[in-house]
């Protein structure tokens, strides 16, 4: 008995419909950024403390090339923010419709210098220019406080972060190994030190 082959167009349509139905019922979409209009940058609010610990833990887990990756060896991020502000620094948050998606701190070093720290953007929101926008807010604050330069240090293995800092105008000063002793274990992190002169 002769069975005609289905036309290729019909077969493709059937394949597409099956794939579409499968995606409707079984596909879990990633955390897709919403409109940029819903994203805000502001000084860190105590209302975001509940989200901060989880956000920071996820950023550390997503950053295996960074410094110490064990949260039990790091100070509480909430305590860090408190001490940062107590010592003359400031901390910012980026939120998307109330959801914390980015953070950055600026630590007071001396009258002329501040240090950029805890600069994190959630992975689904990277590549949208949020890091540049957030840094712009931080730099304007630094200028308003009379700082002449901003310094930072970053693990040499964090290539994307190094490129971002260079795009933001930071210049490499030196490279050296940061040595961290944890009990009987010694960890060595090749580190790049950078700074930007403010004008």
C-alpha beads as a LAMMPS data file, in Angstrom:
LAMMPS data file: protein, C-alpha beads

199 atoms
198 bonds

1 atom types
1 bond types

-500.0 500.0 xlo xhi
-500.0 500.0 ylo yhi
-500.0 500.0 zlo zhi

Masses

1 110.0

Atoms # bond

1 1 1 0.000 0.000 0.000
2 1 1 1.392 3.387 -0.984
3 1 1 1.655 5.974 1.805
4 1 1 2.430 9.471 0.533
5 1 1 5.233 11.288 2.331
6 1 1 4.126 14.410 4.168
7 1 1 5.144 17.626 2.521
8 1 1 8.172 19.202 4.148
9 1 1 6.258 22.370 5.019
10 1 1 3.609 20.415 6.915
11 1 1 6.238 18.377 8.710
12 1 1 8.087 21.523 9.804
13 1 1 4.850 23.066 11.039
14 1 1 4.042 19.937 13.046
15 1 1 7.557 19.919 14.549
16 1 1 7.219 23.584 15.499
17 1 1 3.832 23.002 17.155
18 1 1 5.202 20.094 19.198
19 1 1 8.192 22.163 20.307
20 1 1 5.944 25.125 21.157
21 1 1 3.579 23.016 23.279
22 1 1 6.522 21.373 25.037
23 1 1 8.034 24.756 25.880
24 1 1 4.706 26.000 27.245
25 1 1 4.351 23.178 29.733
26 1 1 7.888 22.122 30.587
27 1 1 10.259 25.034 30.011
28 1 1 11.284 27.129 33.009
29 1 1 12.383 30.532 31.692
30 1 1 15.426 32.192 33.262
31 1 1 15.159 35.335 35.335
32 1 1 14.565 37.695 32.412
33 1 1 15.169 41.393 33.063
34 1 1 12.136 43.618 32.846
35 1 1 11.995 46.991 31.152
36 1 1 14.843 49.350 32.027
37 1 1 12.160 51.817 33.101
38 1 1 11.516 49.654 36.174
39 1 1 15.190 49.653 37.225
40 1 1 16.304 52.148 39.863
41 1 1 19.654 53.059 41.431
42 1 1 19.676 54.569 44.913
43 1 1 21.568 54.556 48.179
44 1 1 20.983 51.283 49.970
45 1 1 17.734 51.096 51.895
46 1 1 17.279 49.139 55.115
47 1 1 14.140 47.725 53.500
48 1 1 16.446 45.725 51.205
49 1 1 18.361 44.044 54.048
50 1 1 16.208 40.917 53.790
51 1 1 17.209 40.482 50.138
52 1 1 20.857 41.468 50.566
53 1 1 22.180 38.321 52.261
54 1 1 20.641 35.996 49.644
55 1 1 21.720 38.234 46.768
56 1 1 25.322 38.353 47.998
57 1 1 25.444 34.591 48.581
58 1 1 24.302 33.974 44.998
59 1 1 26.837 36.418 43.583
60 1 1 29.660 34.693 45.482
61 1 1 28.467 31.287 44.244
62 1 1 28.311 32.608 40.658
63 1 1 31.852 33.977 40.902
64 1 1 34.217 31.006 41.330
65 1 1 37.154 33.045 39.984
66 1 1 36.954 35.697 42.689
67 1 1 38.518 35.891 46.135
68 1 1 37.446 33.698 49.069
69 1 1 34.279 31.863 48.032
70 1 1 33.219 30.488 51.422
71 1 1 30.634 32.730 53.064
72 1 1 31.538 31.390 56.503
73 1 1 34.986 32.963 56.060
74 1 1 33.585 36.326 54.986
75 1 1 32.002 38.978 57.206
76 1 1 28.235 39.300 57.050
77 1 1 27.359 41.567 54.136
78 1 1 24.800 43.346 56.331
79 1 1 27.463 44.019 58.975
80 1 1 29.819 45.128 56.202
81 1 1 27.341 47.768 55.004
82 1 1 26.823 49.004 58.562
83 1 1 30.585 49.334 59.192
84 1 1 31.154 50.899 55.775
85 1 1 28.692 53.701 56.500
86 1 1 29.881 54.055 60.082
87 1 1 33.398 54.739 58.762
88 1 1 32.325 57.367 56.244
89 1 1 31.555 55.200 53.218
90 1 1 28.349 54.649 51.262
91 1 1 26.498 51.739 49.660
92 1 1 24.112 51.587 46.701
93 1 1 21.539 49.203 45.330
94 1 1 20.048 48.558 41.918
95 1 1 16.526 47.171 41.900
96 1 1 14.158 45.991 39.209
97 1 1 10.557 46.553 40.285
98 1 1 11.547 46.025 43.925
99 1 1 13.910 43.096 43.317
100 1 1 17.564 43.592 44.285
101 1 1 19.731 43.045 41.181
102 1 1 22.941 44.967 41.925
103 1 1 25.072 46.481 44.683
104 1 1 28.191 48.609 45.035
105 1 1 30.075 50.179 47.907
106 1 1 32.506 53.064 48.249
107 1 1 34.837 52.892 51.252
108 1 1 36.493 55.985 52.738
109 1 1 40.287 55.596 52.719
110 1 1 41.431 59.132 53.424
111 1 1 40.547 62.720 52.559
112 1 1 41.591 62.289 48.922
113 1 1 40.864 58.637 48.201
114 1 1 37.943 56.200 48.295
115 1 1 37.868 52.522 47.357
116 1 1 35.286 50.781 45.170
117 1 1 34.063 47.519 46.714
118 1 1 31.343 44.844 46.588
119 1 1 30.489 45.681 42.969
120 1 1 27.998 43.029 41.816
121 1 1 25.310 42.837 39.121
122 1 1 23.054 39.763 38.898
123 1 1 24.019 37.549 35.948
124 1 1 20.765 37.950 33.922
125 1 1 21.205 41.739 34.045
126 1 1 24.832 41.881 32.954
127 1 1 25.577 43.364 29.545
128 1 1 22.749 45.922 29.784
129 1 1 24.938 48.842 30.816
130 1 1 23.806 48.693 34.451
131 1 1 27.358 48.419 35.771
132 1 1 28.308 51.601 33.933
133 1 1 25.201 53.410 35.192
134 1 1 25.774 52.287 38.764
135 1 1 29.418 53.317 38.694
136 1 1 28.412 56.706 37.283
137 1 1 26.251 57.329 40.345
138 1 1 29.085 56.238 42.653
139 1 1 31.622 58.476 40.917
140 1 1 29.340 61.513 41.117
141 1 1 28.991 60.890 44.840
142 1 1 32.782 60.629 45.192
143 1 1 33.222 63.939 43.382
144 1 1 30.633 65.599 45.610
145 1 1 32.627 64.457 48.657
146 1 1 35.850 65.924 47.312
147 1 1 37.702 62.686 46.578
148 1 1 40.505 63.002 44.029
149 1 1 40.697 59.331 43.107
150 1 1 38.966 55.972 43.417
151 1 1 41.007 52.801 43.849
152 1 1 40.076 49.129 43.683
153 1 1 41.583 45.672 43.592
154 1 1 40.285 42.714 41.621
155 1 1 41.341 39.117 41.164
156 1 1 43.361 38.766 37.952
157 1 1 41.217 35.788 36.940
158 1 1 38.086 37.970 36.732
159 1 1 38.699 39.007 33.147
160 1 1 35.218 40.467 32.538
161 1 1 35.461 42.635 35.644
162 1 1 38.944 43.846 34.673
163 1 1 37.689 44.851 31.221
164 1 1 34.721 46.690 32.735
165 1 1 36.955 48.675 35.080
166 1 1 39.253 49.619 32.221
167 1 1 36.235 50.808 30.194
168 1 1 35.217 52.911 33.183
169 1 1 38.592 54.655 33.072
170 1 1 40.576 52.752 35.698
171 1 1 44.296 52.280 35.089
172 1 1 46.365 49.342 36.280
173 1 1 48.910 50.272 38.927
174 1 1 50.471 46.936 39.784
175 1 1 49.933 43.215 40.172
176 1 1 50.769 41.243 43.277
177 1 1 49.768 38.065 45.046
178 1 1 47.350 38.495 47.933
179 1 1 48.019 35.752 50.471
180 1 1 45.214 34.634 52.774
181 1 1 45.859 32.194 55.628
182 1 1 42.928 30.018 56.668
183 1 1 44.057 27.854 59.562
184 1 1 46.702 25.561 58.097
185 1 1 45.726 26.402 54.526
186 1 1 47.260 29.287 52.602
187 1 1 45.479 30.687 49.546
188 1 1 47.166 32.853 46.943
189 1 1 45.167 35.220 44.736
190 1 1 46.918 37.030 41.852
191 1 1 45.482 40.533 42.219
192 1 1 45.366 43.648 40.055
193 1 1 45.360 47.044 41.765
194 1 1 43.762 49.886 39.810
195 1 1 42.825 53.528 40.283
196 1 1 41.014 56.336 38.522
197 1 1 41.895 59.999 38.934
198 1 1 38.718 62.064 39.179
199 1 1 38.405 65.359 37.348

Bonds

1 1 1 2
2 1 2 3
3 1 3 4
4 1 4 5
5 1 5 6
6 1 6 7
7 1 7 8
8 1 8 9
9 1 9 10
10 1 10 11
11 1 11 12
12 1 12 13
13 1 13 14
14 1 14 15
15 1 15 16
16 1 16 17
17 1 17 18
18 1 18 19
19 1 19 20
20 1 20 21
21 1 21 22
22 1 22 23
23 1 23 24
24 1 24 25
25 1 25 26
26 1 26 27
27 1 27 28
28 1 28 29
29 1 29 30
30 1 30 31
31 1 31 32
32 1 32 33
33 1 33 34
34 1 34 35
35 1 35 36
36 1 36 37
37 1 37 38
38 1 38 39
39 1 39 40
40 1 40 41
41 1 41 42
42 1 42 43
43 1 43 44
44 1 44 45
45 1 45 46
46 1 46 47
47 1 47 48
48 1 48 49
49 1 49 50
50 1 50 51
51 1 51 52
52 1 52 53
53 1 53 54
54 1 54 55
55 1 55 56
56 1 56 57
57 1 57 58
58 1 58 59
59 1 59 60
60 1 60 61
61 1 61 62
62 1 62 63
63 1 63 64
64 1 64 65
65 1 65 66
66 1 66 67
67 1 67 68
68 1 68 69
69 1 69 70
70 1 70 71
71 1 71 72
72 1 72 73
73 1 73 74
74 1 74 75
75 1 75 76
76 1 76 77
77 1 77 78
78 1 78 79
79 1 79 80
80 1 80 81
81 1 81 82
82 1 82 83
83 1 83 84
84 1 84 85
85 1 85 86
86 1 86 87
87 1 87 88
88 1 88 89
89 1 89 90
90 1 90 91
91 1 91 92
92 1 92 93
93 1 93 94
94 1 94 95
95 1 95 96
96 1 96 97
97 1 97 98
98 1 98 99
99 1 99 100
100 1 100 101
101 1 101 102
102 1 102 103
103 1 103 104
104 1 104 105
105 1 105 106
106 1 106 107
107 1 107 108
108 1 108 109
109 1 109 110
110 1 110 111
111 1 111 112
112 1 112 113
113 1 113 114
114 1 114 115
115 1 115 116
116 1 116 117
117 1 117 118
118 1 118 119
119 1 119 120
120 1 120 121
121 1 121 122
122 1 122 123
123 1 123 124
124 1 124 125
125 1 125 126
126 1 126 127
127 1 127 128
128 1 128 129
129 1 129 130
130 1 130 131
131 1 131 132
132 1 132 133
133 1 133 134
134 1 134 135
135 1 135 136
136 1 136 137
137 1 137 138
138 1 138 139
139 1 139 140
140 1 140 141
141 1 141 142
142 1 142 143
143 1 143 144
144 1 144 145
145 1 145 146
146 1 146 147
147 1 147 148
148 1 148 149
149 1 149 150
150 1 150 151
151 1 151 152
152 1 152 153
153 1 153 154
154 1 154 155
155 1 155 156
156 1 156 157
157 1 157 158
158 1 158 159
159 1 159 160
160 1 160 161
161 1 161 162
162 1 162 163
163 1 163 164
164 1 164 165
165 1 165 166
166 1 166 167
167 1 167 168
168 1 168 169
169 1 169 170
170 1 170 171
171 1 171 172
172 1 172 173
173 1 173 174
174 1 174 175
175 1 175 176
176 1 176 177
177 1 177 178
178 1 178 179
179 1 179 180
180 1 180 181
181 1 181 182
182 1 182 183
183 1 183 184
184 1 184 185
185 1 185 186
186 1 186 187
187 1 187 188
188 1 188 189
189 1 189 190
190 1 190 191
191 1 191 192
192 1 192 193
193 1 193 194
194 1 194 195
195 1 195 196
196 1 196 197
197 1 197 198
198 1 198 199
